[in-house]
Amino acid sequence: MKRKKRSLQRTVIIAVLFGNVFLIMSFFTFIFLQQFFLLQQHYKDSARNGISFAISRIGRDYLEGVFSDVKDFYYSLPEELREDQYSDEFIQRSASALVDEKYREARNILSECREISGLYNIMLFFPDEESNRIVIVFDASAEDPFLPGSWIDTNPSGNTSKMFRKILESDWRLSLAYGKYTGWLGSDFQEFRSADGELLGYVNADIQMNDFMQRITRLMTYAAPVPIIFMSFFATLISGQLKRSIVEPVNSLAEAARKYTARDKVSDEEETDFFSSVQVSTGDEIEELRDTMVEMEQNVAQTMKRIRRVTQEQEEMKRKQELLSTELNIAKDIQRSSLPVSAPDRPEFRLFASTTPAKEVGGDFYDYFMVDEDHLGLVIADVSGKGIPAALFMMTSKMIIQYRFKQGGTPAEVLADTNDRLSDGNDNAMFVTVWLGLLTVSTGEVIAASAGHEYPMITDENGEFRLFEDPHGMVCGLMPDLTYENYTFRLNKGSRLFVYTDGVAEATGKQEELFGTGRLEAALNRYKELSPEDLILQIGSELSTFSDGTEQFDDITMLCLKYDGP
């Protein structure tokens, strides 16, 4: 479901209104706190002055003695009598022990100081923190003053002295409370210490603060309309300016963008002017945005043209690649079909060969066939290059070699005739390395010749594979009228012959190190007891492990023969 969107103009108006409300609230908060702190400081100064005046009138020495007498009286009472402070016995004991003529005179002085200072009450007390009480020493209230030793419950959650700490340490803080009959009262506290600095208790002065609250109320009532009117006027100006400089240009660009995205596909000849037709002269980032979108519109048109051109080229390339892929598949099928399917079924020997092209079509090939009942022809070759040209040259070479072999003659004669035929009309200077072997099945004798091919591996009398450095002739196909040299060796019962192309020895590892004939010889001897097929599979696995994912740059072809004798 598509989410409903709000207009930019509405968002701007809401933002301006919220901003104005925030400014108004901040303004009033500042004024309120300023007046609140100043007025409280005024009342606190009045309370402190009243306390100082009262203490100076009575005399500090006398007050120290009264604090000591009241403490002794309070703590000498049994707890059950102390708790029942309104009982006749408590009142009688307090009056008889503490309220003498001098005490009454001092309380009258406190009352006079209270009236002169404009205070609601002055009280002297000390805390009983164990019982969460404040114990009265003097009470100068106008009606029903507390007797000395009477007490008032305090907050049971903490130390009584800590209740007054913030007020004592502040220059403006008072304890505010509202009473049904008293109205708003502010309370200030001062420590009362002995001459040697011992804390004896506290002096509390209560001051009526109804006029304080009235001042705050009048402030909020009469001061509020001025900033509200000012902020409303300011908000109207800001909203209009934002509409002209932001909302209308952005809406114009948005409308142009909607038309641009809804247009038909742009042809190669069509130029669009959706954004260039929008007039924006704000001189700020919005005008820069319009210029950027005009440039974007032009770039998109050019890019669309390039995309269509590249798309056409890619489609043409794709058709060519599909055609080439078809041709490669055909060539690969022809190449695969030209290789022998299975070795001759003879008890005298076992034979297996495999090839792995580096590309879809490679230039390596192998062949084996019975020339007659007692002679087996063996061929392994490597054509220069890769792909279709190498495959075609390979097939030509293979057919010539096989045809010439079956006509009779030694491997050297076969190579000479093959070279002459391949050289004729070889304008691309392609060539092929070839190893040919002719095995006499009944005796194990092998006549071989090499046209620049890799050295074969042949087992010695101990059954160990050894590199056999045979005579090398020129590769076939580069020039006519070349001669090649035959050489012979004998395979005893159980002997093995392993021939391969250079893709085996030149397989590359991660560190660009070649597999080499040394590793090949060692690997062949590790698996020398295996059948020809299993041995070739193990060599292929060794090459794969050595390469470890490195791309194969050359075809890998191997042929292995085990001679079991007649």
C-alpha positions as CSV (number, residue, x, y, z in Angstrom):
1,M,0.0,0.0,0.0
2,K,1.4,3.4,-1.0
3,R,2.1,5.7,1.9
4,K,0.3,9.0,1.8
5,K,2.8,11.9,1.6
6,R,2.5,15.3,3.2
7,S,3.2,18.5,1.2
8,L,6.4,20.4,1.8
9,Q,4.5,23.6,2.5
10,R,2.6,21.9,5.3
11,T,5.8,20.5,6.7
12,V,7.4,23.9,6.7
13,I,4.4,25.6,8.4
14,I,4.4,22.9,11.1
15,A,8.1,23.3,11.6
16,V,7.8,27.1,11.9
17,L,4.9,26.7,14.4
18,F,6.7,24.2,16.5
19,G,9.8,26.4,16.4
20,N,7.8,29.4,17.6
21,V,6.2,27.4,20.4
22,F,9.6,26.2,21.5
23,L,10.9,29.8,21.5
24,I,7.9,31.1,23.4
25,M,8.2,28.3,26.0
26,S,12.0,28.9,26.3
27,F,11.4,32.7,26.7
28,F,8.8,32.2,29.5
29,T,10.9,29.5,31.2
30,F,13.8,31.9,31.2
31,I,11.7,34.8,32.6
32,F,10.0,32.6,35.1
33,L,13.2,31.1,36.4
34,Q,14.9,34.5,36.6
35,Q,12.1,36.0,38.6
36,F,11.7,32.9,40.7
37,F,15.3,32.9,41.7
38,L,15.5,36.6,42.3
39,L,12.3,36.7,44.4
40,Q,13.3,33.6,46.4
41,Q,16.7,35.2,47.1
42,H,14.9,38.4,48.3
43,Y,12.7,36.3,50.7
44,K,15.7,34.3,51.9
45,D,17.6,37.5,52.7
46,S,14.5,38.7,54.7
47,A,14.4,35.5,56.6
48,R,18.1,35.5,57.4
49,N,18.0,39.1,58.5
50,G,15.0,38.3,60.8
51,I,16.9,35.3,62.3
52,S,20.0,37.4,62.9
53,F,18.0,40.2,64.5
54,A,16.2,37.8,66.9
55,I,19.3,36.1,68.0
56,S,21.1,39.4,68.7
57,R,18.1,40.6,70.7
58,I,17.9,37.6,73.0
59,G,21.6,36.9,73.3
60,R,23.6,33.9,72.2
61,D,24.7,32.8,75.7
62,Y,21.2,32.5,77.0
63,L,20.1,30.6,73.9
64,E,23.0,28.1,74.4
65,G,21.8,27.5,77.9
66,V,18.2,26.9,76.8
67,F,19.3,24.5,74.1
68,S,21.2,22.5,76.8
69,D,18.3,22.6,79.2
70,V,15.8,21.4,76.7
71,K,18.0,18.6,75.5
72,D,18.6,17.4,79.0
73,F,14.8,17.6,79.7
74,Y,13.9,15.7,76.5
75,Y,16.3,12.9,76.8
76,S,15.6,12.5,80.5
77,L,11.9,11.6,79.9
78,P,10.9,8.0,79.6
79,E,9.9,7.2,76.0
80,E,6.3,6.5,76.8
81,L,5.9,9.9,78.3
82,R,8.0,11.6,75.6
83,E,5.7,10.1,72.9
84,D,2.5,11.5,74.6
85,Q,3.6,15.2,74.4
86,Y,0.0,16.4,74.7
87,S,-0.6,14.7,78.0
88,D,-1.1,16.7,81.2
89,E,2.0,15.2,82.8
90,F,4.2,16.2,79.8
91,I,2.8,19.7,79.7
92,Q,3.2,20.1,83.5
93,R,6.8,18.8,83.5
94,S,7.8,21.0,80.5
95,A,6.2,24.1,82.0
96,S,7.7,23.6,85.5
97,A,11.2,22.7,84.3
98,L,11.7,25.1,81.4
99,V,9.1,27.9,81.1
100,D,10.2,30.5,83.6
101,E,10.0,34.2,83.5
102,K,13.2,34.7,81.5
103,Y,12.0,32.0,79.0
104,R,8.7,33.9,78.5
105,E,10.6,37.1,78.0
106,A,12.8,35.6,75.4
107,R,9.8,34.1,73.6
108,N,8.1,37.6,73.6
109,I,11.3,39.1,72.1
110,L,11.1,36.4,69.3
111,S,7.5,37.3,68.7
112,E,8.4,41.0,68.4
113,C,11.3,40.2,66.0
114,R,8.9,38.1,64.0
115,E,6.4,41.0,63.6
116,I,9.1,43.6,62.9
117,S,10.8,41.4,60.3
118,G,7.4,40.5,58.6
119,L,8.0,36.8,59.3
120,Y,5.3,34.3,59.9
121,N,7.2,32.4,62.6
122,I,10.6,31.9,64.2
123,M,11.5,28.6,65.7
124,L,14.6,27.1,67.4
125,F,14.9,23.3,67.5
126,F,17.4,20.4,67.4
127,P,16.9,17.1,65.5
128,D,16.4,13.7,67.2
129,E,17.6,11.7,64.2
130,E,17.1,8.3,65.9
131,S,13.4,9.0,66.3
132,N,13.1,11.2,63.1
133,R,11.9,14.2,65.1
134,I,12.7,17.8,65.5
135,V,12.5,18.9,69.1
136,I,11.2,22.4,69.8
137,V,13.4,24.9,71.9
138,F,11.5,28.1,71.1
139,D,8.4,28.7,69.1
140,A,7.3,32.3,68.4
141,S,4.1,31.6,66.5
142,A,1.2,33.9,67.3
143,E,-1.2,31.2,68.4
144,D,-0.7,28.1,70.5
145,P,3.1,28.0,70.4
146,F,4.8,24.7,71.1
147,L,6.2,24.1,74.6
148,P,9.9,23.4,74.9
149,G,10.6,19.7,74.5
150,S,7.7,19.2,72.2
151,W,8.4,17.6,68.9
152,I,7.3,17.3,65.3
153,D,7.7,14.2,63.1
154,T,10.1,14.5,60.1
155,N,10.7,12.5,57.0
156,P,11.6,9.0,58.2
157,S,13.6,8.2,55.0
158,G,16.9,10.0,56.0
159,N,18.9,12.0,58.4
160,T,17.1,15.2,59.6
161,S,20.3,17.3,59.2
162,K,20.5,16.3,55.6
163,M,17.0,17.7,55.0
164,F,18.3,21.2,55.6
165,R,21.7,20.9,53.9
166,K,20.7,22.2,50.5
167,I,18.8,25.1,52.0
168,L,21.7,26.0,54.3
169,E,24.3,25.9,51.5
170,S,22.2,27.9,49.0
171,D,21.9,31.6,48.5
172,W,18.3,31.5,47.2
173,R,16.7,28.1,48.0
174,L,13.8,28.0,50.4
175,S,11.5,25.1,51.4
176,L,8.1,25.9,49.9
177,A,4.9,24.5,51.3
178,Y,1.2,25.4,50.9
179,G,-1.2,25.3,53.9
180,K,-5.0,25.7,53.9
181,Y,-4.9,28.5,56.5
182,T,-1.4,29.9,56.0
183,G,-1.2,30.0,52.2
184,W,2.3,29.7,50.7
185,L,5.1,29.6,53.2
186,G,8.9,29.7,52.5
187,S,11.2,28.2,55.2
188,D,14.8,29.0,55.7
189,F,17.2,27.3,58.2
190,Q,20.3,28.5,59.9
191,E,22.7,26.5,62.1
192,F,23.0,27.5,65.7
193,R,26.4,26.7,67.1
194,S,28.0,27.2,70.5
195,A,30.9,29.6,71.1
196,D,33.3,26.7,70.6
197,G,31.6,25.7,67.3
198,E,29.5,22.8,68.4
199,L,26.3,22.4,66.4
200,L,23.4,22.7,69.0
201,G,20.5,22.9,66.6
202,Y,18.8,25.1,64.0
203,V,16.9,28.3,63.7
204,N,13.9,28.2,61.3
205,A,12.2,31.3,59.9
206,D,8.9,31.0,58.0
207,I,7.9,33.8,55.7
208,Q,4.6,34.1,53.8
209,M,5.1,34.1,50.1
210,N,1.5,34.6,48.7
211,D,2.6,37.8,47.1
212,F,5.5,35.9,45.5
213,M,3.0,33.6,43.7
214,Q,0.9,36.5,42.8
215,R,3.9,38.2,41.2
216,I,4.6,35.1,39.1
217,T,1.0,34.8,38.1
218,R,0.9,38.5,37.0
219,L,4.1,38.0,35.1
220,M,2.7,35.1,33.1
221,T,-0.6,36.9,32.6
222,Y,0.7,40.3,31.4
223,A,3.9,39.3,29.7
224,A,2.5,36.4,27.6
225,P,0.6,38.3,24.9
226,V,3.7,40.4,23.8
227,P,5.9,37.5,22.7
228,I,2.9,35.6,21.3
229,I,2.0,38.5,19.1
230,F,5.6,39.0,18.1
231,M,6.2,35.3,17.4
232,S,3.0,35.1,15.3
233,F,4.1,38.0,13.2
234,F,7.5,36.5,12.8
235,A,6.1,33.1,11.9
236,T,3.9,34.6,9.2
237,L,6.9,36.4,7.6
238,I,9.1,33.3,7.8
239,S,6.4,31.0,6.3
240,G,5.9,33.4,3.4
241,Q,9.6,33.7,2.7
242,L,10.1,29.9,3.0
243,K,7.2,29.3,0.6
244,R,8.7,31.7,-2.0
245,S,12.3,30.6,-1.7
246,I,11.9,26.8,-1.0
247,V,8.4,25.4,-1.3
248,E,7.4,26.8,-4.7
249,P,10.8,26.1,-6.5
250,V,10.9,22.6,-5.0
251,N,7.3,21.9,-6.1
252,S,8.2,23.1,-9.6
253,L,11.2,20.8,-9.8
254,A,9.1,17.9,-8.4
255,E,6.5,18.5,-11.1
256,A,9.2,18.6,-13.8
257,A,10.6,15.3,-12.4
258,R,7.1,13.6,-12.5
259,K,6.7,14.7,-16.2
260,Y,10.2,13.5,-17.0
261,T,9.7,10.0,-15.5
262,A,6.3,9.7,-17.2
263,R,7.6,10.5,-20.7
264,D,7.9,8.0,-23.5
265,K,11.2,6.4,-24.4
266,V,13.6,9.1,-25.7
267,S,14.7,8.5,-29.3
268,D,18.2,9.2,-30.6
269,E,17.0,12.5,-32.1
270,E,14.8,13.7,-29.3
271,E,16.1,16.3,-26.8
272,T,14.1,17.0,-23.6
273,D,13.8,20.3,-21.6
274,F,11.7,19.3,-18.6
275,F,14.1,20.9,-16.1
276,S,15.6,23.7,-18.2
277,S,12.0,25.1,-18.6
278,V,11.7,25.6,-14.8
279,Q,12.6,29.1,-13.8
280,V,14.4,29.2,-10.4
281,S,16.4,32.3,-9.4
282,T,16.9,31.8,-5.7
283,G,20.6,32.2,-5.9
284,D,21.2,29.3,-3.4
285,E,21.4,25.5,-3.3
286,I,17.9,25.1,-4.9
287,E,19.0,27.0,-8.0
288,E,22.2,24.9,-8.0
289,L,19.9,21.8,-7.7
290,R,17.9,22.9,-10.8
291,D,21.1,23.4,-12.8
292,T,22.3,20.0,-11.7
293,M,19.0,18.4,-12.8
294,V,19.3,20.2,-16.2
295,E,22.8,18.8,-16.6
296,M,21.5,15.3,-15.5
297,E,18.7,15.5,-18.1
298,Q,21.2,16.2,-20.9
299,N,23.6,13.5,-19.6
300,V,20.8,10.9,-19.4
301,A,19.8,11.6,-23.0
302,Q,23.4,11.1,-24.2
303,T,23.7,8.0,-22.0
304,M,20.5,6.5,-23.4
305,K,22.0,6.9,-26.9
306,R,25.2,5.2,-25.9
307,I,23.3,2.4,-24.1
308,R,21.3,1.7,-27.2
309,R,24.4,1.7,-29.4
310,V,26.3,-0.6,-26.9
311,T,23.3,-2.8,-26.6
312,Q,23.2,-3.3,-30.4
313,E,26.9,-4.0,-30.4
314,Q,26.5,-6.5,-27.6
315,E,23.6,-8.2,-29.3
316,E,25.7,-8.5,-32.4
317,M,28.7,-9.8,-30.4
318,K,26.4,-12.3,-28.6
319,R,25.2,-13.6,-32.0
320,K,28.8,-14.0,-33.1
321,Q,29.7,-15.7,-29.8
322,E,26.8,-18.1,-30.1
323,L,27.9,-18.9,-33.6
324,L,31.5,-19.4,-32.5
325,S,30.3,-21.5,-29.6
326,T,28.3,-23.7,-32.0
327,E,31.4,-24.0,-34.2
328,L,33.6,-24.9,-31.1
329,N,31.1,-27.5,-30.0
330,I,31.1,-29.1,-33.4
331,A,34.9,-29.0,-33.5
332,K,35.1,-30.5,-30.0
333,D,32.7,-33.3,-31.0
334,I,34.8,-34.0,-34.1
335,Q,38.0,-34.0,-32.1
336,R,36.5,-36.3,-29.4
337,S,35.2,-38.7,-32.0
338,S,38.7,-38.8,-33.7
339,L,40.4,-40.2,-30.6
340,P,40.4,-43.9,-30.1
341,V,37.6,-45.2,-27.9
342,S,39.3,-48.2,-26.4
343,A,42.6,-49.9,-26.5
344,P,43.1,-53.2,-28.5
345,D,42.0,-56.2,-26.5
346,R,45.2,-58.1,-26.3
347,P,46.6,-60.2,-23.4
348,E,50.1,-59.1,-24.1
349,F,49.6,-55.5,-23.0
350,R,47.3,-53.0,-21.2
351,L,47.0,-49.5,-22.5
352,F,45.2,-46.3,-21.4
353,A,45.3,-42.6,-22.5
354,S,43.6,-39.4,-21.7
355,T,43.6,-35.7,-22.8
356,T,42.4,-32.6,-21.0
357,P,42.3,-29.5,-23.3
358,A,43.1,-26.1,-21.9
359,K,40.3,-24.6,-24.0
360,E,37.1,-26.1,-25.4
361,V,39.2,-27.4,-28.3
362,G,42.9,-28.3,-27.8
363,G,45.8,-29.2,-30.0
364,D,47.0,-32.4,-28.2
365,F,46.1,-35.9,-29.5
366,Y,47.1,-39.5,-29.0
367,D,46.4,-42.6,-31.1
368,Y,47.0,-46.4,-30.9
369,F,46.2,-49.1,-33.4
370,M,47.3,-52.5,-34.6
371,V,49.4,-52.1,-37.7
372,D,49.2,-55.8,-38.2
373,E,48.7,-58.8,-35.8
374,D,52.1,-58.4,-34.2
375,H,52.7,-54.7,-34.3
376,L,51.1,-51.9,-32.2
377,G,51.4,-48.3,-33.3
378,L,51.6,-45.6,-30.6
379,V,51.3,-41.9,-31.2
380,I,51.3,-38.8,-29.0
381,A,51.5,-35.3,-30.3
382,D,51.2,-31.6,-29.4
383,V,50.1,-29.1,-32.0
384,S,51.1,-25.4,-31.7
385,G,48.3,-23.1,-30.6
386,K,44.8,-23.7,-29.3
387,G,41.2,-23.6,-30.5
388,I,39.8,-24.5,-33.9
389,P,42.9,-23.9,-36.0
390,A,44.9,-26.3,-33.7
391,A,42.1,-28.8,-33.7
392,L,42.0,-28.8,-37.6
393,F,45.8,-29.1,-37.8
394,M,45.7,-31.9,-35.2
395,M,43.1,-33.9,-37.1
396,T,45.1,-33.5,-40.3
397,S,48.3,-34.7,-38.6
398,K,46.5,-37.6,-37.0
399,M,45.1,-38.9,-40.2
400,I,48.4,-38.5,-42.1
401,I,50.3,-40.4,-39.4
402,Q,47.9,-43.2,-39.1
403,Y,47.5,-43.6,-42.9
404,R,51.3,-43.5,-43.4
405,F,52.0,-45.9,-40.5
406,K,49.7,-48.6,-41.9
407,Q,51.4,-48.4,-45.3
408,G,54.6,-49.7,-43.6
409,G,57.9,-48.3,-42.7
410,T,59.8,-47.2,-39.6
411,P,58.7,-44.4,-37.3
412,A,61.5,-42.2,-38.7
413,E,60.1,-42.7,-42.2
414,V,56.6,-42.0,-41.1
415,L,57.7,-38.7,-39.5
416,A,59.6,-37.6,-42.6
417,D,56.6,-38.2,-44.9
418,T,54.2,-36.5,-42.3
419,N,56.5,-33.5,-42.1
420,D,56.6,-33.1,-46.0
421,R,52.8,-33.3,-46.2
422,L,52.2,-30.8,-43.3
423,S,54.7,-28.4,-44.7
424,D,53.1,-28.2,-48.0
425,G,50.8,-25.1,-48.0
426,N,51.3,-24.3,-44.3
427,D,51.0,-20.5,-44.6
428,N,50.2,-20.1,-40.9
429,A,53.5,-21.8,-39.9
430,M,51.8,-24.2,-37.6
431,F,53.8,-27.3,-36.4
432,V,53.4,-30.4,-34.3
433,T,55.7,-32.3,-31.9
434,V,55.3,-36.0,-32.3
435,W,56.5,-39.2,-30.6
436,L,56.0,-42.4,-32.5
437,G,56.5,-45.9,-31.2
438,L,56.1,-49.3,-33.0
439,L,55.8,-52.2,-30.5
440,T,56.5,-55.8,-31.6
441,V,53.9,-57.5,-29.4
442,S,55.6,-60.9,-29.5
443,T,59.1,-59.7,-28.4
444,G,58.5,-56.4,-26.5
445,E,60.9,-54.5,-28.8
446,V,60.0,-50.9,-29.5
447,I,61.2,-48.8,-32.5
448,A,60.6,-45.1,-31.8
449,A,61.3,-41.7,-33.2
450,S,60.7,-38.2,-31.9
451,A,59.9,-34.9,-33.7
452,G,60.8,-32.5,-30.9
453,H,58.5,-34.2,-28.4
454,E,59.0,-34.7,-24.6
455,Y,61.3,-37.5,-23.4
456,P,59.4,-40.7,-22.5
457,M,59.5,-42.4,-19.1
458,I,60.4,-46.1,-19.2
459,T,60.8,-48.5,-16.3
460,D,64.2,-50.1,-15.7
461,E,65.1,-53.6,-14.7
462,N,64.1,-52.7,-11.1
463,G,60.6,-51.6,-12.2
464,E,61.5,-47.9,-11.5
465,F,60.4,-45.2,-14.0
466,R,63.4,-43.3,-15.5
467,L,63.5,-40.4,-17.9
468,F,64.8,-41.7,-21.3
469,E,66.6,-39.0,-23.2
470,D,65.9,-40.1,-26.8
471,P,67.2,-38.5,-30.0
472,H,65.2,-35.4,-31.0
473,G,64.4,-34.3,-34.5
474,M,62.8,-31.1,-35.8
475,V,59.1,-30.6,-35.3
476,C,56.9,-31.5,-38.2
477,G,55.3,-28.9,-40.4
478,L,57.8,-26.0,-40.6
479,M,60.0,-27.1,-43.5
480,P,60.1,-30.0,-46.0
481,D,62.8,-32.6,-46.6
482,L,63.8,-33.4,-43.0
483,T,65.1,-36.7,-41.8
484,Y,64.5,-38.3,-38.4
485,E,66.4,-41.0,-36.4
486,N,65.0,-44.3,-35.2
487,Y,66.0,-45.7,-31.8
488,T,65.1,-49.0,-30.1
489,F,64.5,-50.3,-26.6
490,R,63.0,-53.5,-25.2
491,L,60.1,-53.9,-22.8
492,N,60.4,-56.9,-20.5
493,K,57.5,-58.6,-18.9
494,G,55.9,-56.1,-16.5
495,S,57.7,-53.1,-18.0
496,R,55.9,-49.8,-18.5
497,L,56.1,-46.9,-20.9
498,F,54.7,-43.5,-20.1
499,V,54.6,-40.7,-22.7
500,Y,53.0,-37.2,-22.3
501,T,52.8,-33.7,-23.7
502,D,54.5,-30.6,-22.3
503,G,51.3,-29.6,-20.5
504,V,52.2,-32.1,-17.8
505,A,55.7,-30.9,-17.0
506,E,54.8,-27.3,-17.4
507,A,51.7,-27.3,-15.2
508,T,52.1,-24.2,-12.9
509,G,51.5,-23.9,-9.2
510,K,50.5,-20.9,-7.0
511,Q,54.1,-19.6,-6.8
512,E,54.5,-19.8,-10.6
513,E,56.6,-22.9,-10.1
514,L,56.5,-25.7,-12.8
515,F,55.6,-29.3,-12.0
516,G,58.7,-30.5,-13.9
517,T,59.9,-33.9,-15.0
518,G,61.5,-34.5,-11.5
519,R,58.1,-34.4,-9.8
520,L,56.5,-36.4,-12.6
521,E,59.1,-39.2,-12.2
522,A,58.6,-39.3,-8.4
523,A,54.9,-39.4,-8.8
524,L,55.1,-42.2,-11.4
525,N,57.2,-44.3,-9.0
526,R,54.7,-43.7,-6.2
527,Y,52.0,-45.3,-8.3
528,K,54.0,-47.7,-10.4
529,E,52.1,-50.8,-9.2
530,L,48.8,-49.4,-10.4
531,S,47.1,-50.2,-13.7
532,P,47.7,-47.8,-16.6
533,E,44.3,-46.2,-16.1
534,D,44.6,-45.8,-12.4
535,L,48.2,-44.5,-12.7
536,I,47.1,-41.8,-15.2
537,L,44.2,-40.8,-12.9
538,Q,46.6,-40.4,-9.9
539,I,49.0,-38.3,-12.0
540,G,46.0,-36.1,-13.0
541,S,45.1,-35.7,-9.3
542,E,48.7,-34.8,-8.4
543,L,48.6,-32.1,-11.1
544,S,45.3,-30.7,-9.8
545,T,46.7,-30.5,-6.2
546,F,49.9,-28.9,-7.4
547,S,48.0,-26.3,-9.5
548,D,45.5,-25.5,-6.6
549,G,43.1,-23.7,-8.9
550,T,45.7,-22.0,-11.1
551,E,44.4,-21.6,-14.7
552,Q,45.6,-24.4,-17.0
553,F,47.5,-22.8,-20.0
554,D,48.2,-25.9,-22.0
555,D,46.6,-29.2,-22.9
556,I,47.5,-32.2,-20.7
557,T,47.7,-35.5,-22.6
558,M,49.1,-38.8,-21.2
559,L,49.5,-42.4,-22.5
560,C,50.6,-45.4,-20.5
561,L,51.4,-48.9,-21.7
562,K,52.2,-52.0,-19.5
563,Y,53.8,-54.9,-21.4
564,D,52.7,-58.3,-19.9
565,G,54.5,-60.4,-22.6
566,P,53.3,-63.2,-24.9
